[in-house]
Amino acid sequence: MANSHKDMWSQWLLHRRFGGDRSAMQEALTKFLYPIRDKVLSHANLGEGETLLDVGCGDGLIAFGALEKVDASRVLFSDISQDLLDHSQALARQMNLLERCQFLNASADDLATITDATMDVVTTRSVLIYVSAKRPAFNEFHRVLKPGGRLSIFEPINRFAFPEPVGRFLGYDVKPIIEIAEKLEALYQSIQPTDTDPMTDFDERDLVRFAEQAGFKEIHLELQIAIKPSEDGDWEKLINVAANPKIPTLAEAIHQVLTRAERETFINYLRPLVEARQGVRRSAVVYLWAVK
């Protein structure tokens, strides 16, 4: 299979999060990801000749945005995935930007190869949700920044939406088929337990506390909460998109834990609800920006 040798981070960012649908990828970029990128960079206030460290750069959304926004800036791409660093480096080469880029294989909580007080800006986007050691990560962000340097991050607060109330699954009322839905929920919980997994073990107050404890002298946080009816009635997208790199798609989960009869019952019940947009979507995200 193509790309089967790539690590899970690369596989998810470049393929699984959009179910291989390029139109879905473009829609997500336009509606969600580009606005997030622009807001993170606005809070970063990157200036001419400054250096930005993008921690957990992924496919380079923030990093390339910074290179485009400020002509004389330099960017250090940092990620735990060498595959994604290679991907970003190839893009930088194609765009004739290599001379303004550096690439570092490192985790957010261990940036030891970066000298103290050498970065003007540190950014992250949906990175700390995968980091167990969040407080050490903030300590590292503070350490590598110059005095007056800026931190700008975006993170989902998944604790707001999960765990879901009994009888709901992905925002849909599944009480009539609750025993089947609970099998699927048990699978996801076994992979990412809500009370201990890094994706759900924190909220916005923790982020402020970590930033303050790290030594940031000025901290701002904007919390955005939305509870609204489902807007997307695309069944194929729902079952074929993996919500994060560590879990199976719904289609994969269905085949993994349900019998043939249970699969049929589950799909026949849930698909009409999805296509009629009968679900409720709950989400919370934060932007945090701070000055050393």
Secondary structure by P-SEA (a helix, b strand, c coil): cccccccaaaaaaacccccccaaaaaaaaaccaaaaaaaaaaaacccccbbbbbccccccaaaaaaaaacccbbbbbbcccaaaaaaaaaaaaaacccccccccccccccccccccccccbbbbccccccccaaaaaaaaaaaaccccbbbbbcccccccccccccccccccccccaaaaaaaaaaaaaaaccccccccccccaaaaaaaaaaacccbbbbbbbbbbbccccccaaaaaccccccccccaaaaaaacccaaaaaaaaaccaaaaaaccbbbbbbbbbbbbcc
